Amino acid sequence: DEVHLLTEARSEELIALDRSLTKLAKLDPRQSRIVEMRYFGGLEMKEIAEVLEVSPKTVERDWQAAKLWLRADLRERDGDLTI
């Protein structure tokens, strides 16, 4: 039962994150891509910079901004997910 509850809670968190990422993609597609590559793909900043053809500094700045935006959006939804 505990495993089912944990899995269900995690699923709800992932759904909330997906909704927030979709919303972010409409506002700033590059930031959304950076989150996907970093959080889900495990890419390093330098690798992301190469893929997006921007500087690592730009990736770092966008990563920080995206994390702040996602945290705020997730808090609004009462889903305090850590990014």
N, C-alpha and C positions, 0 to 999 in steps of 0.2 A: 504493500500500500504506500509506503514512504517513497519508494522509487517512482511509482506512478505519479504521486503528488509533485515530486521534484521535476520529473519530466514534463508534466503539465505546466508547472510554473515557468520552466525554461522555455517551453514552446510559446507561452504568452509573451515572454520577454523578447524572443526572436521576432514574433509578429509585430510587436510595438517598434522594434528597431527597424524592421523592414518598412513599416509605414513612415517612420521618420526619415529614413534614407530616401524613400521615394519623394517625399516632400522636399528634402534637401536637394535632390537631383533637379527639381524644377527651378530652385532658387540659384544653385551653383553646381552645375554638372561636374566640374573638375573636382571640387571638394568631395562630392559623393563618390567619384571614382577612386579618389585617394583613400577614403575610408574603406571601400571594398577591397582594394589591393592590399592595404595595410592590415586591416582587421581580419578579413576572411582569407586573403591570399598569403599573408605573412611576409610580404615584400619589404625590403629595407627602403629607406628614404631615397638613397641613390638610385636604386632600381626603378622606383616609381618615377623619379625625375627623368630617367632615360626613356621610359615608356611614354610619358607625357610630353617629353621634349621641353622641359622647364628646368630651372635650377633646383638643387636640393633645398636651398633656402626657401624658395617659393612653396615647395612641397611641405616643408616643415611649418611654414606660416599657415597654409591652407589646412593642414592636419590639425593644428591647434584650434583654429577657428571652427572647423567642422565638429571637433569634439565638444567645444563649448556650446555650439548651436544644438547638437544632438542631445546633450545633457539637459538643456533648457526645454527642448521640445518633449523629451521623455518625461521630465518632471511634470509638465503640463498635463500629460496623460496619466499621471500617477503611477508610472512604471519606472521607478528609479533604477535604471540599468546603468552599470558602470562601463564606460568606454575608455 
